[in-house]
Amino acid sequence: ILKKAGKKVSMISTIAAIINGKSFDTGFHVSTPSPWALQKFMRQAFDGGTNYFVLEVTSHALDQYRTEGSSIDIGVITNISHEHLDYHQTFNNYLNSKAKILNATNLAVLNKDDPNFDYLRKKAANKLITFSLKQKADYTLKNAEFRTKLPGQYNLYNCLAAFAVARELNIDEKIIIDAIAKFSGIPGRMEQIKNTCAFNIFIDFAHKPNALEQALKTARSISKKKLIVVFGCAGLRDRLKRPMMGAIAAKYADYIVLTAEDPRTEDVRNINDQIASGCLKEKIIQADKSRNFDGSALTRKKYFWKIADRQEAINFAIRKLAKKGDTVLITGKGHEKSMCYGTTEYPWNEKIAVAKALYDSVKSSPKI
């Protein structure tokens, strides 16, 4: 939106750091860089003529004062749900860390539909504006009309938040509407992988319970027939969410393939067992994966499999499970370019993994 309005914009997010139009690497699995790197990027941006700096700030960054000394004009919280309890220990600690951004901002933009809204609004040190899809707020779909290509209700919230910020910055409404309508999405965020098969394939970065649920809801609304999800949970991270994510997958997906997602020094099989406990609690049974598997033996509506190797898991979902009208959703890695085993980051590209899986199911390798 800001670029469409002719502003010079720099940004740092989970995807990349883009300073005055040039991309920089912030490191593996990093959203908000160290305070030294952050100040260096910001100085470089402003020296290069940047008018607006968009920064994704994590709870870790706020808790560790990485943004200390930075003057924040507008702080936006889209929603807060279970995540990073390996670090914060309790949800209240996590919530308190997230709320710290409101102490340092001149304008707070909050989602009135978020369960934590009442707590967060009390933390807003200065001006507060709200957005909502369900109730009265400063910005709703009644006074902020737009069209978007992006799937899912959660993207309506994201667009509405962006609309609110842009209007508060006095960006012309026609420019905002046009920018939202033409925005095609972010790499690795419900990104559809075009193919010549008769089923849909999406990759998404979802790696926490709420994000997985939103991605599954969106995929379920798109799928004409079965929904197949491939995902795992990161090693040395929040263990409490593992069975939760298994239960969420069991609620929305027909077939679930549990696999690796940065297992680090943990055994991926143990991680998958913990996720599987959530599937089992929802009465979903584990199916056998034989070499000659063709899907004909699946007599129940829902099953799960545990396949430790991520490439093999994606192959299985695409080559063996997916049929005409189905949707395959692969989550957890999204845009990332590496996967951590032990203490080593190995090259990984989700799109390439999908291309490899498709290669044997179509006559020619698809363009991805």
Backbone torsions as a table, in degrees:
resi	resn	phi	psi	omega
1	ILE	NA	-47.7	-178.9
2	LEU	-62.8	-41.6	178.0
3	LYS	-64.3	-41.2	178.7
4	LYS	-61.1	-29.9	180.0
5	ALA	-84.1	4.1	177.0
6	GLY	85.7	13.8	179.5
7	LYS	-87.3	151.2	174.7
8	LYS	-92.5	118.9	-170.1
9	VAL	-122.4	137.9	168.7
10	SER	-120.4	158.1	-176.8
11	MET	-155.0	155.4	170.4
12	ILE	-132.5	125.4	179.0
13	SER	-144.3	-177.4	176.3
14	THR	-60.4	-31.4	-178.1
15	ILE	-71.8	-49.9	-175.1
16	ALA	-173.1	167.5	169.0
17	ALA	-105.7	121.8	179.2
18	ILE	-120.1	107.1	-176.0
19	ILE	-112.0	115.9	-178.6
20	ASN	51.2	39.8	176.5
21	GLY	87.9	-4.8	-179.0
22	LYS	-108.8	134.2	-178.1
23	SER	-86.4	141.8	178.0
24	PHE	-131.0	147.8	177.7
25	ASP	-85.8	129.9	178.4
26	THR	-102.2	0.3	179.1
27	GLY	109.7	172.7	-178.8
28	PHE	-73.8	133.0	173.6
29	HIS	54.8	39.6	-177.8
30	VAL	-116.4	131.3	172.7
31	SER	-103.0	-59.5	178.7
32	THR	-105.7	115.9	-176.8
33	PRO	-70.7	177.8	179.2
34	SER	-59.9	157.9	-179.8
35	PRO	-58.8	-33.3	179.7
36	TRP	-68.2	-47.2	178.7
37	ALA	-64.9	-39.7	-179.5
38	LEU	-61.7	-47.6	-179.9
39	GLN	-64.7	-34.8	177.7
40	LYS	-64.6	-45.9	179.0
41	PHE	-62.5	-42.6	-177.8
42	MET	-66.7	-41.8	177.7
43	ARG	-62.1	-43.2	179.1
44	GLN	-62.0	-39.6	-179.7
45	ALA	-64.2	-50.3	-176.6
46	PHE	-69.5	-33.8	175.1
47	ASP	-64.6	-27.8	-179.5
48	GLY	-89.0	5.0	175.7
49	GLY	96.6	12.0	178.6
50	THR	-61.8	133.2	176.7
51	ASN	-92.6	-35.4	-176.2
52	TYR	-133.2	137.2	179.1
53	PHE	-120.8	118.8	-179.7
54	VAL	-102.8	123.4	-173.7
55	LEU	-127.8	125.0	171.6
56	GLU	-84.2	121.2	-175.7
57	VAL	-114.0	121.8	-179.5
58	THR	-88.2	165.5	176.9
59	SER	-64.5	-34.8	176.4
60	HIS	-61.0	-45.6	-178.1
61	ALA	-62.0	-41.6	179.6
62	LEU	-68.2	-41.2	-179.5
63	ASP	-67.1	-31.3	-178.5
64	GLN	-97.4	10.0	174.7
65	TYR	59.6	33.9	-179.7
66	ARG	-68.4	-24.7	-179.4
67	THR	-98.2	5.0	-179.0
68	GLU	-57.2	134.9	-179.8
69	GLY	92.1	-9.4	178.0
70	SER	-93.6	130.8	178.5
71	SER	-86.2	117.6	-177.3
72	ILE	-103.2	119.5	-179.6
73	ASP	-78.3	-45.0	-178.4
74	ILE	-132.6	126.7	177.1
75	GLY	-115.6	126.6	-177.0
76	VAL	-116.7	130.9	170.7
77	ILE	-120.2	114.3	-177.9
78	THR	-78.6	-45.2	176.0
79	ASN	-168.8	160.5	176.7
80	ILE	-132.5	125.8	178.2
81	SER	-142.8	175.3	-174.9
82	HIS	-50.8	121.6	176.8
83	GLU	-173.0	153.2	172.4
84	HIS	59.6	29.7	-179.9
85	LEU	-74.8	-11.3	171.2
86	ASP	-63.6	-30.8	-179.5
87	TYR	-94.4	-49.5	-173.6
88	HIS	-83.9	-16.7	178.3
89	GLN	75.3	-48.0	179.4
90	THR	-129.0	157.3	178.6
91	PHE	-64.8	-36.2	178.8
92	ASN	-61.8	-39.5	176.5
93	ASN	-63.5	-42.1	178.4
94	TYR	-62.0	-46.0	179.6
95	LEU	-61.4	-44.0	179.2
96	ASN	-61.8	-38.9	178.9
97	SER	-65.6	-44.8	178.5
98	LYS	-60.0	-39.5	-175.9
99	ALA	-69.2	-15.8	-178.6
100	LYS	-60.3	-27.2	-180.0
101	ILE	-63.9	-26.3	-177.5
102	LEU	-74.6	-20.6	178.4
103	ASN	-75.4	-21.7	-171.8
104	ALA	-108.9	6.2	-174.5
105	THR	-112.8	146.8	178.7
106	ASN	-77.8	-28.4	179.1
107	LEU	-137.1	124.0	177.2
108	ALA	-100.6	132.8	177.8
109	VAL	-117.3	113.5	-171.9
110	LEU	-124.0	148.0	176.5
111	ASN	-82.6	112.2	-177.2
112	LYS	-69.3	-17.8	-180.0
113	ASP	-86.5	-9.9	179.8
114	ASP	-69.9	135.6	-179.4
115	PRO	-58.1	-21.8	-177.7
116	ASN	-95.2	9.8	-174.2
117	PHE	-58.1	-46.6	-176.8
118	ASP	-59.7	-38.1	177.4
119	TYR	-68.7	-45.7	-175.3
120	LEU	-66.7	-38.8	-176.5
121	ARG	-63.6	-28.7	178.4
122	LYS	-72.9	-18.1	-179.2
123	LYS	-89.6	-11.2	-178.9
124	ALA	-68.4	117.2	-174.6
125	ALA	-77.2	-27.1	-176.0
126	ASN	-129.4	-136.9	-176.4
127	LYS	-67.5	142.9	179.6
128	LEU	-128.3	132.9	169.1
129	ILE	-126.8	155.8	-174.5
130	THR	-126.0	158.2	172.4
131	PHE	-136.1	152.5	-175.7
132	SER	-161.0	150.0	172.1
133	LEU	-102.0	-11.5	-169.2
134	LYS	-120.9	-15.1	-174.9
135	GLN	-148.4	177.5	179.5
136	LYS	-65.3	135.6	179.8
137	ALA	-159.6	174.8	178.6
138	ASP	-64.6	-35.8	179.2
139	TYR	-130.3	122.0	176.5
140	THR	-134.7	177.5	178.5
141	LEU	-71.2	-8.8	176.9
142	LYS	-80.3	-36.0	-179.8
143	ASN	-110.6	3.7	176.7
144	ALA	-134.8	73.4	-176.0
145	GLU	-83.3	129.4	178.8
146	PHE	-156.9	164.8	173.8
147	ARG	-119.5	144.4	-179.9
148	THR	-138.5	147.1	175.5
149	LYS	-81.0	-16.0	-171.9
150	LEU	-72.8	133.7	-178.6
151	PRO	-81.6	156.3	171.4
152	GLY	93.9	144.8	178.5
153	GLN	-63.7	-35.4	-178.6
154	TYR	-61.5	-29.5	176.9
155	ASN	-74.3	-25.5	172.2
156	LEU	-64.3	-41.0	176.2
157	TYR	-62.4	-45.0	-179.8
158	ASN	-61.3	-44.3	179.9
159	CYS	-66.1	-38.8	-179.8
160	LEU	-66.6	-38.9	176.6
161	ALA	-63.2	-43.8	178.8
162	ALA	-63.9	-40.4	177.5
163	PHE	-58.9	-46.6	-178.5
164	ALA	-60.8	-46.1	-179.9
165	VAL	-62.1	-45.3	-178.2
166	ALA	-62.5	-41.5	179.0
167	ARG	-66.3	-37.6	178.0
168	GLU	-66.8	-22.1	175.8
169	LEU	-91.4	8.1	177.5
170	ASN	65.4	30.1	173.3
171	ILE	-76.3	136.6	-179.0
172	ASP	-58.8	135.3	-175.7
173	GLU	-60.9	-35.7	179.2
174	LYS	-63.8	-37.9	178.2
175	ILE	-65.7	-42.1	179.6
176	ILE	-61.3	-49.7	-178.3
177	ILE	-60.8	-42.8	180.0
178	ASP	-65.8	-41.3	-179.3
179	ALA	-65.6	-43.2	179.1
180	ILE	-64.9	-42.0	-178.6
181	ALA	-62.9	-34.4	-176.4
182	LYS	-91.4	-11.0	-177.4
183	PHE	-72.4	121.8	-173.6
184	SER	-97.3	-1.2	175.5
185	GLY	117.0	179.3	-176.5
186	ILE	-113.9	141.3	178.9
187	PRO	-54.1	130.8	176.3
188	GLY	77.8	12.6	177.5
189	ARG	-119.7	101.0	-173.4
190	MET	43.4	46.6	-178.7
191	GLU	-86.0	121.1	-179.7
192	GLN	-81.4	131.3	177.8
193	ILE	-97.0	109.6	-178.7
194	LYS	-66.1	139.9	179.5
195	ASN	-155.5	171.1	-178.1
196	THR	-97.5	7.9	176.9
197	CYS	-82.2	173.5	-176.5
198	ALA	-97.0	24.7	178.5
199	PHE	-137.4	160.6	-179.4
200	ASN	-88.2	147.3	173.2
201	ILE	-132.4	127.6	176.2
202	PHE	-126.1	144.8	169.9
203	ILE	-117.4	143.2	-177.1
204	ASP	-147.9	151.2	-176.3
205	PHE	-81.3	-5.2	-174.1
206	ALA	-46.3	121.3	179.7
207	HIS	-140.5	16.6	173.4
208	LYS	-134.2	162.1	-172.4
209	PRO	-53.7	-51.2	-177.3
210	ASN	-63.7	-41.5	179.9
211	ALA	-64.3	-41.0	178.3
212	LEU	-64.0	-42.2	179.9
213	GLU	-62.4	-43.7	-179.9
214	GLN	-65.1	-40.5	178.7
215	ALA	-65.1	-41.9	179.8
216	LEU	-67.1	-40.6	176.9
217	LYS	-59.7	-43.5	-179.6
218	THR	-65.4	-45.9	179.8
219	ALA	-64.2	-37.8	178.7
220	ARG	-62.9	-38.3	-179.7
221	SER	-69.6	-23.0	-178.9
222	ILE	-88.9	-37.6	-172.4
223	SER	-67.9	132.5	177.7
224	LYS	-81.1	-29.1	-179.2
225	LYS	-129.0	-118.0	-173.7
226	LYS	-81.1	151.5	175.7
227	LEU	-112.4	122.3	-178.9
228	ILE	-113.7	126.6	179.9
229	VAL	-119.7	136.9	175.8
230	VAL	-117.8	121.2	179.6
231	PHE	-161.8	169.9	175.3
232	GLY	-148.0	-166.4	175.3
233	CYS	-134.8	144.6	-176.4
234	ALA	-69.6	144.1	175.5
235	GLY	-75.9	153.6	179.6
236	LEU	58.6	29.0	176.6
237	ARG	-128.7	-179.2	-176.1
238	ASP	-42.5	108.4	-179.2
239	ARG	-80.5	-25.4	-177.5
240	LEU	-63.4	-28.7	-175.7
241	LYS	-78.7	-14.1	-174.4
242	ARG	-60.8	-56.6	177.6
243	PRO	-65.0	-29.9	177.0
244	MET	-60.7	-43.7	-178.9
245	MET	-70.5	-32.3	175.2
246	GLY	-63.6	-41.6	179.5
247	ALA	-67.8	-38.7	178.6
248	ILE	-64.6	-44.3	177.9
249	ALA	-60.5	-41.1	-179.7
250	ALA	-63.7	-31.6	-178.6
251	LYS	-70.5	-39.0	-171.2
252	TYR	-106.5	-30.0	-174.1
253	ALA	-95.8	155.2	174.5
254	ASP	-87.5	-46.2	179.1
255	TYR	-122.2	134.7	-176.9
256	ILE	-123.8	126.7	176.7
257	VAL	-116.8	112.0	-178.7
258	LEU	-90.7	134.6	-173.8
259	THR	-151.2	-166.7	-177.0
260	ALA	-81.4	144.1	169.9
261	GLU	-149.1	89.5	-178.3
262	ASP	51.6	63.4	-177.8
263	PRO	-67.1	-18.8	-178.9
264	ARG	54.5	-131.4	-175.1
265	THR	-88.6	2.9	175.5
266	GLU	-86.0	156.3	174.7
267	ASP	-79.4	121.0	-177.5
268	VAL	-58.8	-29.5	179.5
269	ARG	-66.2	-37.7	177.3
270	ASN	-67.5	-40.0	177.7
271	ILE	-60.7	-46.4	-178.8
272	ASN	-65.6	-32.9	175.8
273	ASP	-62.1	-39.6	-179.9
274	GLN	-68.7	-39.1	175.6
275	ILE	-65.2	-42.6	-177.3
276	ALA	-61.4	-28.3	179.2
277	SER	-60.7	-32.5	176.3
278	GLY	-70.4	-36.4	176.4
279	CYS	-65.4	-45.2	-178.5
280	LEU	-64.0	-36.1	178.5
281	LYS	-62.3	-29.4	178.4
282	GLU	-91.8	15.4	175.6
283	LYS	67.8	25.2	174.8
284	ILE	-92.7	131.9	-175.9
285	ILE	-100.9	156.3	177.9
286	GLN	-83.6	134.3	179.8
287	ALA	-100.8	159.4	179.0
288	ASP	-85.6	139.0	177.5
289	LYS	-111.0	98.0	178.9
290	SER	-98.1	162.3	-177.8
291	ARG	-62.6	-32.5	-177.6
292	ASN	-97.2	20.3	-177.0
293	PHE	-59.6	131.7	176.6
294	ASP	-131.2	4.9	177.3
295	GLY	88.0	-11.8	-176.0
296	SER	-70.3	-20.0	-178.0
297	ALA	-84.5	-1.8	-177.5
298	LEU	-83.7	99.8	-176.2
299	THR	-97.9	-17.8	177.6
300	ARG	-93.4	167.9	-177.8
301	LYS	-76.6	-32.2	-173.9
302	LYS	-133.5	141.2	178.3
303	TYR	-146.0	160.9	168.6
304	PHE	-134.1	155.2	178.1
305	TRP	-129.7	154.2	173.7
306	LYS	-118.7	112.7	-179.2
307	ILE	-129.2	105.8	-170.0
308	ALA	-62.6	-39.4	-178.9
309	ASP	-78.2	122.0	-174.1
310	ARG	-64.9	-40.6	178.5
311	GLN	-62.6	-42.4	178.8
312	GLU	-63.9	-38.2	179.6
313	ALA	-64.5	-42.9	178.6
314	ILE	-66.8	-41.4	176.0
315	ASN	-56.2	-47.1	-176.9
316	PHE	-62.5	-44.8	-178.8
317	ALA	-63.4	-42.9	-175.3
318	ILE	-82.2	-42.7	-174.8
319	ARG	-83.5	-33.0	-172.8
320	LYS	-107.4	-38.7	-173.6
321	LEU	-91.3	-44.6	-172.1
322	ALA	-68.4	131.6	176.7
323	LYS	-126.7	176.6	-178.6
324	LYS	-54.3	129.7	177.6
325	GLY	87.8	-7.5	180.0
326	ASP	-79.8	169.9	173.9
327	THR	-131.4	129.6	176.7
328	VAL	-106.1	123.4	177.9
329	LEU	-115.3	121.9	-178.4
330	ILE	-115.2	115.9	-172.2
331	THR	-121.0	163.5	172.2
332	GLY	109.2	-30.2	-177.8
333	LYS	-110.0	-42.3	176.2
334	GLY	55.4	-117.4	-175.6
335	HIS	-81.6	-12.6	-169.1
336	GLU	-62.1	149.1	-174.6
337	LYS	-110.4	11.2	177.9
338	SER	-151.6	162.4	173.6
339	MET	-135.5	133.2	-172.7
340	CYS	-94.6	120.6	170.2
341	TYR	-118.7	128.4	-174.4
342	GLY	65.8	-121.4	176.2
343	THR	-118.2	16.0	-177.0
344	THR	-111.2	134.9	175.2
345	GLU	-92.1	115.4	179.0
346	TYR	-100.0	144.6	179.9
347	PRO	-56.5	135.1	177.3
348	TRP	-150.8	137.5	177.0
349	ASN	-140.7	113.8	-175.3
350	GLU	-60.4	-38.0	179.8
351	LYS	-65.2	-40.6	178.2
352	ILE	-66.3	-38.7	178.1
353	ALA	-61.3	-41.2	177.5
354	VAL	-65.6	-41.5	178.8
355	ALA	-60.8	-40.9	177.9
356	LYS	-63.1	-40.7	179.8
357	ALA	-67.1	-37.2	-179.4
358	LEU	-73.9	-25.0	-172.1
359	TYR	-56.4	-39.1	-179.1
360	ASP	-85.6	-9.9	-179.0
361	SER	-101.7	-5.6	173.4
362	VAL	-132.5	161.3	-174.6
363	LYS	-72.4	-27.7	179.1
364	SER	-132.9	150.8	-179.0
365	SER	-63.5	131.0	-178.2
366	PRO	-72.3	157.6	174.8
367	LYS	-85.3	120.1	-178.0
368	ILE	-128.5	NA	NA
